[in-house]
Amino acid sequence: MRAPRWVPSALIAGSTVLVAWGFFVLSFKAEPSAVGRVLAALIIIGGASIGTAIAGFVAAVALIGRARWATSAAWFASALMILTVVSSWAGIATAIGLFSRRNSPKT
């Protein structure tokens, strides 16, 4: 299944924002108040953001290369981006693009 041409761009844009967000959050690990649960939360949020960004980049490259598993990866990355809230706009746009292509008439 193919996706609209703009879907990889949405994934890359969302992934770029998530990488920046992840490193921004992880930069607070050096703060004196980052101990215990706060430190754990910072590591989980920063790590999950960077992990989601990697999934988005992989899905975008796969869509561009027209890999067989690309749409599954794009759906997965889209769901993760929606859950992060930071790049939910990119996840929603990707999901709409993938869903609209699936329901478009065959010509």
N, C-alpha and C positions, 0 to 999 in steps of 0.2 A: 504494500500500500504506500502510495506517495503522500507527501504532505505539501501544503502550500509553500512557495518559495521563501516566505518571510518567517516561517517557523524556526529555522536554525538561527536566524538573527535575533529573534525573541529569546531563545534559549541562551545564546551567547551574552546578550545584554543582561539578562537576569543573573547569569552565572558571574559576570563581572561585578555586579553590585554585591552579590553574596560573598565573593572573595574579599572585597574591600570591607564588608561588614564583619566577616569572620576575623580578619586580622585586626580590625578596630576593637572588637570585643576581646580578643586574646591579648591586646596590648594592656589591658587592665589587670593582668595577672601580677604585675609588679607592685600594685598598690598595697599599702599596709593593711587595708580592710579586706583584701582578697585572701581569706583563710577559710578553711572548713567547707561548708556548703556553698558559700559564695564562690570560692575558687572552683569547686566542682561544677557549678552552674556556668561559670565563664568558659570552662574547658568544653563542656557539653555543647553550649550554644555556638561557640566559635568553631569547634570541630564539625558539628552538624552543618553549619553554614558552608564551610569549605568543602565538606564531603558532597553536599548537594550541588555546589558549583562544579565540582569535578564530574558528577553525573550529568549535569547539563551540558558541559563542554563535550563529553563523550557522545551524548545523544545528538548534539548538533553536528559533530564531525561525521557520525554515522549517517545522519540524514543527508548530508551533503554528498557523502560517498555512496549513498543508496544501498546501505547494508541491509540484509534481510531482517535483522533484529532492530533496526533503527526506530521504528514506530513504537515498539514495546519500550525501548529505552527512553524515548521522548515522553511517553505516557508516564513512566516512572519518575523521570526528572520533573515533569509538570506537577505531579502530585506532591513531590517533595518541596518544590518551590512554593506551592500554595500553602503547605503546612508551615513553612518558615515565616510567613507573613511579610518578610522584608522584600522578597521578590514574588509576591503573590500575583502581581499584575502580569509578570512574564509567564507564570504557570497557568494562569487563567487564559491568557492569549494563546498559549501553545495548545491547551486543551480544546479551545474553541476551533483553532485551525485544524487540529487532527480530527475532531469530531465532524466538522463541516466537510472535510474531504471525504470522510467515510460515507456520509449521507448524500454526496453530490451525485447527480445522474451520470451514468456511464455514457460517454460519447465515442 
